[in-house]
Amino acid sequence: MKPRSRFILSVLAFGYAFLYLPLASVIVYSFNDSRLATVWGGFSTRWYGELLDNDQVLDSAFLSLRIALTVATLATIFGTMAGMALSRFSRFRGRTLFSGMITSPMVMPEVITGLSLLLLFVSMQQLVGWPAQRGFGTITIAHTTFAMAYVAIIIQSRLSAMDESLEEAAMDLGGRPLRVVFDITLPLIAPAMIAGWLLAFTLSLDDLVISSFVSGPGASTLPMLIFSKVKLGVTPDINALATLIILFVSSGVLIAWWVSRRSQRQSA
């Protein structure tokens, strides 16, 4: 093996180890019998049973999953429409402003975004009486505002690289624009939409700062609960919950990869 090849493989191995060894340690310590999360006390599955009896953690996990699923779906819908507008309509009044508004949540500090959304919800509550309380609805709206920006960029990039002659040929054959979008455009950009959905889901499930601003009493997401427990010491049932989330997300990624590969084979 050449020295250059060994160096590349070493760097690649170090990179994968840096990314995945912490996840592997979480999975291993979820089977720890000790009450201390970082001290090995023997193999046991007791913390998975403890997790099922911890209503606080389960409620926060289910709330985070419901928010993430809703946000991913909404962000994919709105982000796809925004990406198509930016890619297919090169000139329209306010395009520069619209493009800047789409990308600004990606570069805006989360503290500023969370504070501005909090002030917005408080002002709306005083003016129109909505939202009556901050919780699922306000967190969903807040997460959608920044998650759709990432989806829009992904969709715009995919449409920019796509051959427009297929859409033009469909319209020459009598297809209406809306029919062409659903029959031609959306199937071709489906892998990008799936990637955007997964990214939005992950961003929403992982968010802590913005959720802390726009949530109310009794609406603690899982990252907020874990962050509060870090100050007092993380118990191994959190490792068990993290392991289940890792398996859930990994399964989603594998399914998305399989769908994307199948779509590429069919289009080839």
C-alpha positions in Angstrom: 0.0 0.0 0.0 1.3 3.4 -0.9 2.1 6.0 1.9 -0.5 8.4 0.4 -3.2 5.7 0.5 -2.3 4.8 4.1 -2.5 8.5 5.1 -5.9 8.9 3.5 -7.2 5.7 5.2 -5.8 6.9 8.5 -7.5 10.3 8.2 -10.7 8.6 7.2 -10.6 6.2 10.1 -9.9 9.0 12.5 -12.8 11.0 11.1 -15.2 8.2 11.5 -13.9 7.4 15.0 -14.3 11.0 16.0 -17.9 11.0 14.8 -19.2 7.6 15.8 -17.2 6.5 18.9 -19.2 8.8 21.2 -22.4 7.3 19.8 -21.1 3.8 20.3 -20.1 4.7 23.9 -23.7 5.9 24.6 -25.1 2.6 23.3 -22.6 0.6 25.4 -23.3 2.5 28.6 -27.1 2.2 28.1 -26.5 -1.5 29.2 -24.6 -0.4 32.3 -25.8 -1.8 35.6 -24.3 1.1 37.6 -26.4 4.1 38.6 -23.5 6.3 37.4 -23.7 7.0 33.7 -20.0 6.9 33.2 -18.9 4.1 35.5 -19.2 0.5 34.2 -20.9 -1.8 36.7 -21.7 -4.8 34.6 -24.1 -5.7 31.8 -27.8 -5.1 32.4 -30.9 -4.0 30.6 -32.5 -2.5 33.7 -32.4 1.0 32.5 -34.6 0.3 29.6 -37.2 -0.9 32.1 -36.5 2.3 34.2 -37.1 4.3 31.1 -40.5 2.9 30.5 -41.5 3.9 34.0 -40.1 7.5 33.7 -43.1 9.4 32.6 -41.3 12.7 32.5 -38.7 11.5 30.0 -41.2 9.7 27.9 -43.5 12.7 27.7 -40.6 14.9 26.6 -39.5 12.4 24.0 -43.0 12.0 22.6 -43.4 15.8 22.5 -40.1 16.2 20.7 -41.0 13.4 18.2 -44.4 14.9 17.4 -42.9 18.3 16.9 -40.1 17.0 14.8 -42.5 15.0 12.5 -44.8 18.0 12.1 -41.9 20.4 11.5 -40.2 18.1 9.0 -43.4 17.7 7.0 -44.3 21.5 7.0 -40.7 22.5 6.3 -40.5 20.1 3.3 -43.8 21.5 1.8 -42.9 25.2 2.3 -39.3 24.7 1.5 -40.0 22.9 -1.7 -42.3 25.7 -2.8 -39.7 28.3 -1.9 -36.9 26.3 -3.7 -39.0 26.0 -6.8 -39.8 29.7 -6.8 -36.2 30.6 -6.6 -35.1 28.1 -9.2 -37.9 28.2 -11.8 -38.8 31.9 -11.6 -35.6 33.8 -12.2 -37.1 37.2 -12.3 -40.0 38.5 -10.2 -40.5 41.6 -8.0 -38.8 41.2 -4.7 -36.8 38.1 -5.6 -33.6 39.4 -3.9 -35.6 40.2 -0.7 -37.3 36.8 -0.8 -34.0 35.0 -1.3 -32.5 36.9 1.6 -35.4 36.1 3.9 -35.1 32.4 3.0 -31.4 32.1 3.8 -31.3 34.5 6.8 -32.5 31.9 9.4 -29.4 29.8 8.5 -27.0 32.5 9.5 -29.0 34.2 12.2 -27.8 33.3 15.8 -30.3 31.1 17.5 -30.5 33.4 20.5 -31.7 36.2 18.3 -34.2 34.0 16.5 -35.6 32.6 19.7 -35.9 36.1 21.3 -37.6 37.6 18.3 -40.1 34.7 18.1 -40.8 35.0 21.8 -41.5 38.7 21.4 -43.8 38.0 18.4 -45.8 35.4 20.3 -46.2 37.6 23.3 -47.3 40.5 21.1 -49.8 38.3 19.3 -51.2 37.1 22.6 -51.8 40.6 23.7 -53.3 41.7 20.4 -55.4 38.8 19.2 -55.3 36.4 22.2 -53.3 33.7 20.4 -51.4 31.7 21.4 -53.2 31.3 24.7 -50.1 29.5 26.0 -46.7 28.5 24.5 -46.2 24.9 23.8 -46.5 22.5 20.9 -47.9 25.1 18.4 -45.3 27.8 19.1 -42.4 25.4 19.1 -43.6 23.9 15.8 -43.9 27.4 14.2 -40.5 28.4 15.5 -38.7 25.3 14.2 -40.4 25.4 10.8 -39.2 29.0 10.2 -35.5 27.9 10.3 -35.9 24.3 9.1 -37.6 25.3 5.8 -34.6 27.4 4.9 -32.4 24.3 4.7 -35.0 22.5 2.7 -35.3 25.4 0.3 -31.6 25.4 -0.4 -31.5 21.7 -1.0 -34.4 21.8 -3.4 -33.1 24.8 -5.2 -29.7 23.1 -5.7 -31.4 20.0 -7.1 -33.7 21.9 -9.5 -30.7 24.0 -10.7 -28.9 20.8 -11.7 -32.0 19.2 -13.3 -32.6 19.2 -17.0 -35.5 21.5 -17.7 -36.1 19.9 -21.1 -38.1 17.1 -19.5 -40.6 19.6 -18.1 -40.7 21.5 -21.4 -41.3 18.3 -23.3 -44.2 17.5 -21.0 -45.8 20.9 -21.6 -45.3 20.6 -25.3 -47.3 17.4 -25.2 -50.2 19.2 -23.6 -49.4 18.9 -19.9 -50.6 21.7 -17.7 -48.0 23.3 -15.4 -49.5 21.9 -12.3 -49.8 18.4 -13.8 -46.1 18.7 -14.9 -45.1 19.6 -11.4 -46.7 16.5 -9.9 -45.9 14.1 -12.7 -42.4 15.2 -13.7 -40.8 17.6 -11.3 -41.7 16.2 -7.9 -40.7 12.5 -8.7 -37.3 13.7 -10.0 -36.6 15.8 -6.9 -38.0 13.2 -4.5 -34.6 12.2 -3.2 -33.8 15.8 -2.4 -37.2 16.2 -0.6 -36.4 13.1 1.5 -33.0 14.5 2.4 -34.6 17.8 3.3 -37.2 16.1 5.4 -34.6 14.1 7.3 -32.5 17.2 7.8 -35.5 19.2 9.1 -36.5 16.3 11.4 -33.0 16.2 12.9 -32.7 20.0 13.3 -36.0 20.1 15.1 -35.3 17.1 17.3 -31.9 18.5 18.3 -32.9 22.2 18.9 -32.4 23.5 22.4 -31.9 27.3 22.3 -35.0 28.3 20.3 -37.2 25.8 22.1 -36.2 27.3 25.4 -37.5 30.7 24.3 -40.8 29.7 22.8 -41.9 26.9 25.1 -44.0 27.3 28.2 -44.7 25.5 31.4 -45.3 21.8 30.9 -43.9 21.8 27.4 -40.3 20.7 27.8 -38.7 19.0 24.8 -36.2 16.2 25.2 -33.1 18.4 24.7 -34.4 20.8 27.3 -35.0 18.0 29.8 -31.6 16.4 29.2 -29.9 19.8 29.5 -31.6 20.4 32.8 -30.5 16.9 34.0 -26.9 17.5 33.1 -26.6 20.0 35.9 -27.7 17.4 38.5 -26.1 14.4 36.7 -27.3 12.3 33.8 -28.7 8.9 34.7 -28.2 5.8 32.5 -31.9 5.8 31.5 -31.0 8.8 29.3 -28.4 6.7 27.6 -31.1 4.1 27.0 -33.4 6.7 25.5 -30.5 8.1 23.3 -29.8 4.6 22.1 -33.4 4.2 21.0 -33.3 7.5 19.2 -30.1 6.6 17.5 -31.7 3.4 16.2 -34.8 5.2 15.1 -32.8 7.9 13.2 -30.4 5.3 11.7 -33.3 3.3 10.4 -34.8 6.4 8.8 -31.5 7.2 7.1 -31.1 3.7 5.8 -34.7 3.8 4.4 -34.0 7.1 2.8 -30.8 5.8 1.3 -32.6 2.7 -0.1 -35.4 4.9 -1.6 -32.8 7.3 -3.1 -30.8 4.4 -4.6 -33.9 2.8 -6.0 -35.0 6.0 -7.6 -31.6 6.6 -9.2 -31.7 3.0 -10.6 -35.1 3.6 -12.1 -34.1 6.9 -13.7 -30.8 5.5 -15.1 
